[in-house]
Amino acid sequence: MTAYDVVVIGGGPGGYNAAIRAGQLGLKVACVEGRETLGGTCLNVGCMPSKALLHASELYEAASGKEFASLGIEVKPKLNLLQMMKQKDESVAGLTKGIEFLFRKNKVDWIKGWGTLSGAGQVLVTAADGSLIQLQAKDIVIATGSEPTPLPGVAIDNQRILDSTGALALPEVPKHLVVIGAGVIGLELGSVWRRLGSAVTVVEYLDRICPGLDDETAKTLQRALSKQGMKFQLGSKVSGAVVKGQGVELSLEPAAGGAAQVLECDYVLVAIGRRPYTEGLGLESAGLTTDKRGMLANDHHKTAVPGIWVIGDVTSGLMLAHKAEDEAIACVERIAGRSAEVNYNVIPSVIYTKPEVACVGLTEEQLKEAGRSYRVGKFPFTANSRAKINHEAEGFVKVLADERTDEILGVHMVGPSVSEMIGEYCVAMEFAASAEDIALICHPHPTRSEALRQAAMGVDGWIMQA
């Protein structure tokens, strides 16, 4: 039996960051991960490979259509899907190797295998060859992440009916891809294949896309994606799927009830969300139980059992890699006897479509429901000089501020590179800044970031450039 100060179960963004921080703080730490590579879903089959394909497909579409031609660049691109997938895989491999380097640098032991709790302070690891390794730890951090949520009646085979992992590695461009679920994963991967030539239909049970997103922002994104050719069938329930030869027949019916219909396609992507990965963790051996969704409860990252902690997708809150990273740092700081907090009110969310969406804080709907008085400043990218000359003027920046104090309560953006700009408002909100604070700060010209300032000016009614 090998003894550690901290054993982390899971090598994704929550797990590997927890292990690295523990090493930095001088704790003897091991990270248990059964994949052949570190990085979890995010680096291997999630965030990073999807961004590689989003970037490549965006360039391909720009070269194939009117965008390059309007700039005076005349080319006739040819899609090499094999090479596109190869460069994606090479990029991912480089990132996962980078985590291995960081483990060595910070004296983190990678225990290769699948970990289960085997009693208080005990983790049993099953290696790929079936051998068992027993670890002992003063503190155990569960960071096992999440997995795609299955849809009853639609059996995923990753041949014709895909989950997000399968949709990242298709050998051909679908003629017609049906995406079940109008959330982040579905819209991003749907965008990839539409740009490469697929007809894409998004089927969603609700009567809107991206539940939880600010309503105006969601409607603006849907209009933009519809203009690009993506079709939406909202308020629709998928009750079954049958693979027939080289195609799939989906059974659809209105969510509110009504006549059923059959939708035919050659590939289906099931993207209705993710669920915590807790199966086979041996939780009962340590006295832990999950809720009906499979989530482990936490109080400042502590479970109900002393010495066992939980972070990331496997517990409450947004299922985001950067949320898991924040929790990893705070959790390990607490284990080391330090003070640490995660400000859950200032965790940004991003959708990497074109245009991008980036949000932080409260939506207008949440403010109205809470009965809180607020003011709105909104600035369109059509009035931003850099966005306009770059022919990417779709969308807006919207700032919501308290009517009395002017404190920034929420920011919602649709437009170019907003994923890179939302950080400014995260910093502002962390310091409880007012909209006026941003309005009075000089921003470089000409940049898209000027839209952030103009929207803040708009809270007090003095937008100057629109």
NORDA-V741429 format. One record per residue. SS is DSSP state (a for helix, b for strand, c for the rest). PHI is phi in whole degrees, -180 to 180 (NA if undefined). Layout:
ss	phi
SS	PHI
SS	PHI
This chain:
ss	phi
c	NA
b	-103
b	-102
b	-133
b	-72
b	-136
b	-118
b	-104
b	-99
c	117
c	-112
c	-86
a	-56
a	-70
a	-66
a	-70
a	-70
a	-62
a	-65
a	-63
a	-65
a	-62
a	-62
a	-62
c	-86
c	85
c	-86
c	-80
b	-135
b	-129
b	-118
b	-97
b	-146
c	-90
c	-65
c	-72
c	-134
c	-82
c	112
a	64
a	-59
a	-54
a	-76
a	-87
a	-139
c	-142
a	-50
a	-73
a	-63
a	-67
a	-69
a	-61
a	-75
a	-63
a	-65
a	-64
a	-69
a	-67
a	-65
a	-62
a	-65
a	-61
a	-75
a	-80
c	-105
a	-81
a	-63
a	-63
a	-60
a	-67
c	-90
c	85
c	-111
c	-108
c	-139
c	-127
c	-71
c	-123
c	-77
c	-115
a	-63
a	-60
a	-68
a	-62
a	-70
a	-64
a	-66
a	-61
a	-64
a	-65
a	-64
a	-64
a	-60
a	-64
a	-68
a	-67
a	-64
a	-63
a	-67
a	-59
a	-61
a	-65
a	-63
a	-63
a	-60
c	-106
c	60
b	-98
b	-85
b	-92
b	-94
b	-83
c	156
b	-102
b	-96
b	-134
b	-71
c	-133
c	121
c	-60
c	70
b	-124
b	-129
b	-102
b	-110
b	-102
c	-78
c	-61
c	-86
c	91
c	-71
b	-113
b	-127
b	-101
b	-116
b	-120
b	-148
b	-67
b	-134
b	-120
b	-112
b	-89
c	-139
c	-87
c	74
b	-142
b	-138
b	-59
c	-77
c	-76
b	-116
c	-55
c	88
b	-127
c	-84
c	-77
c	-117
c	54
c	-112
c	-114
b	-110
b	-111
c	-99
a	-62
a	-64
a	-65
a	-71
c	-89
c	-140
c	-68
c	-83
c	-149
c	-83
c	-60
c	-72
b	-139
b	-105
b	-102
b	-104
b	-96
c	116
c	-102
c	-100
a	-59
a	-63
a	-63
a	-72
a	-68
a	-71
a	-60
a	-64
a	-56
a	-75
a	-65
a	-63
c	-86
c	126
c	-79
b	-81
b	-124
b	-118
b	-103
b	-106
b	-134
c	-66
c	-79
c	-94
c	-152
c	-95
c	49
c	-57
c	97
c	-78
c	-48
a	-56
a	-62
a	-65
a	-63
a	-66
a	-65
a	-64
a	-62
a	-61
a	-64
a	-68
a	-66
a	-62
c	-79
c	115
c	-75
b	-102
b	-122
b	-122
b	-88
c	62
b	-125
b	-110
b	-92
b	-103
b	-175
b	-146
b	-127
b	-83
b	-129
c	62
c	-97
b	-145
b	-133
b	-108
b	-101
b	-96
b	-119
b	-146
b	-60
c	-61
c	-85
c	101
c	147
c	-70
b	-81
b	-143
b	-113
b	-116
b	-103
b	-159
c	-103
b	-143
b	-126
b	-111
b	-92
c	-138
c	-96
c	127
b	-131
b	-129
b	-59
c	-97
c	-125
c	-65
c	76
c	-86
c	69
a	-58
a	-63
a	-66
a	-105
c	85
c	-106
c	-135
c	-103
c	-82
c	-66
c	-89
c	90
c	-88
b	-95
c	-73
c	-146
b	-126
c	53
c	78
b	-85
c	-85
c	-71
c	-104
c	-56
c	88
b	-118
b	-120
b	-145
c	-143
a	83
a	-64
a	-79
b	-129
c	-65
c	105
c	-63
c	-88
c	-133
a	-61
a	-73
a	-66
a	-62
a	-64
a	-60
a	-65
a	-59
a	-64
a	-62
a	-62
a	-69
a	-58
a	-67
a	-58
c	-81
c	87
c	-99
c	-92
c	-160
c	-140
c	-110
c	-89
a	-70
a	-81
a	-128
c	-110
c	-76
b	-124
b	-136
b	-118
c	-94
c	-81
c	-126
c	-70
b	-77
b	-125
b	-144
b	-141
b	-151
b	85
c	-85
c	-91
a	-60
a	-63
a	-67
a	-66
a	-65
a	-63
a	-81
c	71
c	-95
c	-78
b	-147
b	-121
b	-120
b	-119
b	-136
b	-132
b	-85
a	-70
a	-63
a	-101
c	-94
a	-62
a	-66
a	-63
a	-67
a	-73
c	-91
c	56
c	-140
c	-94
c	-81
c	106
b	-161
b	-118
b	-125
b	-113
b	-111
b	-133
b	-60
c	-63
c	-89
c	-96
c	73
b	-64
b	-71
b	-108
b	-169
b	-138
b	-135
b	-128
b	-129
b	158
c	-74
c	58
a	-69
a	-61
a	-84
a	-101
a	-63
a	-57
a	-59
a	-75
a	-63
a	-62
a	-59
a	-70
a	-62
c	-98
c	55
c	-70
b	-93
a	-61
a	-62
a	-56
a	-70
a	-62
c	-99
c	-94
c	-69
c	-114
c	-68
c	-122
c	-93
c	-140
c	-64
c	-64
a	-61
a	-64
a	-65
a	-69
a	-61
a	-64
a	-65
a	-58
a	-64
a	-59
c	-103
c	80
c	-128
c	-55
c	-105
c	-119
c	-150
